[in-house]
Amino acid sequence: MGCGSSVVVKITHRKGQSFLATKIIKALKRAVENPIGVRGEASISMELTISKNGELLNVEIIHSSGNSRFDSAAQRATQRANFPRAPSSFNKEKKTFKIKLIL
């Protein structure tokens, strides 16, 4: 498998949380690997629930890419990613982020 540098990660977030969202995008980009044999465009939408300590609590696929190799690579990336702790000003125990990975 190759480096995930050609995979685009997008995230939706609310104002005031852009610092955390940016860190989550970087963590996913570092963790994702392009699966061998996937050609053309593929995208997957997922919801990630992350604790304020940076622990991945839940992953849910919202829209599959239709390519099982790419979907599996995206799910593995969420398990491998080293998510950041939320800033001390963050007052919730967890946060759910909607993300989209695009090949």
N, C-alpha and C positions, 0 to 999 in steps of 0.2 A: 504494500500500500504506500501511496505517496503522501507527501505533506499536504495539509488542508489549506494551503495558501490561496487556492483558487476557489474556495468555498466562501460565499458571502453569508454573513450572519446579520439578520435584522431583528430588532426588538422593539416592542411598543412599551412605553412607560409614561408615567405622569411627570409633570413638572416637579423639580426638586429631587428627582431620583435619577437624573441623567448620569451622575458620577457612578452610581452602583450599576446601572444598565451598561455603561461603557466597559466597566470591569468584567461583567458577565459575558459580554460579546468577546472580549479579548481572551477570556478563559476558554470559551467554546472554540474559537479559532485556533488556539494552540492545541486543543484536544482532538479536533476532527481530522480524519484521514479520508482522502478520496478513495472509494472502493475501486478495485481493478475491474475493468469491463463496463463501467458506467460511462456511456457516451451521451452527448447532447445535454439538454437542460433537465434538471430535476430539482424539485423543491419540496420541502416538508415543513409543515407548521406544527408546533408543539407548545404545550404549556408546561413550564417548569415552576415548581414551588420550591423555594429556597429559604432556609431558616436565616435568621439574622446573624447566625454564626457561620454561614456559608455552606451549610450541609444541604445536599439535595434531598428533598423530602418526597417529591413525586414528579413523574414525567408522564404526560398524556399526549398522544398523537391526535391532533385536531384534523389535519388533512395529510394523508399519505402522499408520497411522491409518485406512487405507482411502481416504484422500483425497490424491491425488497433489499437489495444490497445497499442502496443509498439510505433507506430508512434505518437499517441496522447500524450503519456507520454513524448516523446522526444520534441514535440512541446510545451507542457506545461512547460517543463524545460527551454526552451529558454525564455518564458514569465516571469518566476519566477526568473531567474538568475540575480544576482547583478553583472553586467559586470563592469570591471575596467575602469577608465579614462586612456587614452593613455598618455605616458610620454610627457613632454613639448617639447621634440625634435621631436615628431611626427608631420609632417607638412601637413597632409591631414585631411579633414573634416570627412571622414569616411573610413572604411576598410571592405572589404568582406573576410570572412574566410570560408573555406570549412571544414566541420567537419563530423565525422563519430562516431555514438554512437553504441556500440556493447554490446549485452547482453550475 
